[in-house]
Amino acid sequence: MTAKYQTQAEIRRVFVRHWIDLDGLTFGCHRETVRVAGALRPSGGRPLPIDAAFLDNLENELCRIGDVRRVHFELKNWRRDASGSWRCLAAAQDAKAEDAARTEPEGLAGLEGLELPALEPFVLA
């Protein structure tokens, strides 16, 4: 196995060890940089707290892999702000979705007693 594939296998082990869902995540290593893209979610329905400290620890652990010096994240649900701190985008999106759900009607809720007119059957000729 070449060094590139060994490095990728070690990266995968780090994600699996932290119960990170690999379905929505892509990663690769080029020279000394690991690029991680997608949505970072816990796997197997585990209620793992993914927060800024978790991401910092994950980055540090990835940097401890032999050939890795830098980790570049392009996550859908997390971003670094100008100061380098992690900000969760999913929490903001979830709050917007909850607000929208409160203001929009519940679909067919409240229509239980509504009677519909009878339709006459028709035959196609």
N, C-alpha and C positions, 0 to 999 in steps of 0.2 A: 504494500500500500504506500502511495507517495505521501509526502509531507502535507500536501494540500488536502488530501482526503482524510488524513489523520486529524488535521486541525478541524475540518468540518465535523468529523465524528465527535471530537471533544466539545465543540460548540453545541451540537445536538444533545450530548450528555448533560451539559449545564442546563439547557432548557427543560429536559425531561426531569432532572433532579429537582427543579423548582416547580414542577407540575404546570408547565406552560404549554398551552394548546399550540401544536405545530401546524394545524390545518390552515389557520389564517395568517401564518407567519412565513416569510421567506428570509433566508440568510445566505451569505456567501463570504468568502475571504479572498481578498486580492492583496498580495504582498503582505503588509503588516496590519491591514485594516479589515475589520469585520463590519459588514453592512447588514443591518437587520431592518426589514420592512414588513408592514402589515399591521394587524391588530393584535395587541398583547392581551391575552385572556387566559385565565386558569383552565386547565383541562380536567375532564372527568367530573365536572360538576363540583369540584372542590372549592370551598369558599375561601380561597387565598386572598389576603389583602394585597393587592398590587397598588403600591403607593410610591411616592418619590424615593423614600429610603430603599424600598425593594429594587427600584430601577438602578439606583446608585450602586447597590451591592451586586446586582446582576452585571453591570458594566465592569466593576472591579474584578469580579470572578472571571469574566470573559478575557480581560486584559492579562490575567495570570496564566492563560494558555500560552504555551511556548512561543509560537511565532506571532502572537497578536500584540500590537502596541496601542491600537486605537479601535474604538467601536463607534460606528456612525448609525444612529437610529433614525428611521423614517417611519414612525408609527402613526397609525390612523387615530388612535385614541390617546396619545400622549405627545406633548411638544415641550421643548426647552424654551424658556423665555430669554430675554436679553441678558439677564443676570446668570443664566445657566441652570436655573431651578426648573424642575419638572412641573408641568401643568397638565392635569387630566382633562382631555377634551370630551370624553364620554360622559362625565358627570354633567357638564354644561349641556350636552345634547340630550341627556336623559331628563334634565330639568325642563328644557324647552318642550320635549315630548309630553311630559306630565302636564305642563301648562296648556298645551294644545288639546290634550285629552279632556281637561276640565272645562274648556270653553266650547268644544265641539259636541254636538248631540251624540247620544249613545247608539246611533244607528236605528235599529228597530225596537229599542226598548220603549215601553209605554204603549205599544200597539197591540197588546194582548187581546183586548175586547173588540177590536175593529173587525167588522164583517165586510167581506168582499162580495160584490155582486156575482151571481151565478153566470157562468159562461155557457153559451149554447155550443154544442159540438158541431163541427163542420167536416165535410168530406172533400178531399182533393180529387178533382176529376181528371 
